[in-house]
């Protein structure tokens, strides 16, 4: 197991899916990792899937239709089991073949796409689950190593100029357009890469959450390589 995960106060590690969903976040810990060294050829699955859009959802039926080798079959069985246990738990997992996400280039001083460090928000008690089976993996960063972008004076002043409304409506404006969800890494911050094959549970901002939400970002994709990502 990676010592990066073991020696990090932000990350808890578990050995089973049951532990992953039953372990409570506490203190600085807002990311849980079911650490796995998966067998199987996930690249074979990626090579056989057809990208229809930059983000293409892959159904269990799509997976079952593939003609795979023994190693490919092992990889497919793992993905199908992950989809099953998450669905049985009550989540709504999605398996995506990814070329890239849409970029937000509307403003030159702040971005609200998933390549920017951000947290997830939900009106109900839930968590984010994700696993990268193939390709570049996401990063997380400790909350004390990042600063909310809307609190950076230069960015905040530009957002106020953009708002052009009553001061009492400014905070609502920031939430409405998701500006408040995005963060900037502090100098010398050390991101943790989530790696390939591990199933992660990340804390989300919701009314009953007992810890700070997990700050994370999507990776820049490797040239000529698609990602295969489970997320919910």
Buried (B, 14 or more C-beta within 10 A) or exposed (E): EBEEBEEBEBBBBBEEBEEBBEBEBEEBBBBBBBBBEBEBBBBBBBEBBEEEEEBBEBEBEBBEEBEBEEBBBBBBBBBBEBBEBBEEBEBEBBBBBBBEBEEBEEEEEBBBBBBBBBBBBBEEEBBBBBBBBBBBBBBBBBBEBBBBBBEBEEBBEBBBEBBEEEEEEBEEBBEEBEBBBBBBBEEEBEBBBBBBBBBBBBBBBBEEBEBBBBBBBBBEBEEEEBBBBBBB
